[in-house]
C-alpha cells in the first residue's frame, strides 16, 4: 500500500511540475512582453494569456508543494513503522 501511495504522490509531483512549466510557457512565450501602446486587440490577448500563465504557474506550484509534502510525510510514517 505504501508503494502505491509513494507512486501516487510522485505522479502528483510530476503533474505539478508539468503545470508549472505550462504556466511559465504561457507567461514568457505566449503572452511575452507587453507592447508600449498596443491596440485593444493586443491588450486583450496579452491580458488573457498573462492571466492563464499566472493561474497555471500558481496551480502548478501548489500541486508540486502538496505532492512533495505528502511524499515526505508518507516516507516518514513508513519509516516509523
Helices and strands as residue ranges (DSSP letters): H 2-25, I 26-31, H 40-80
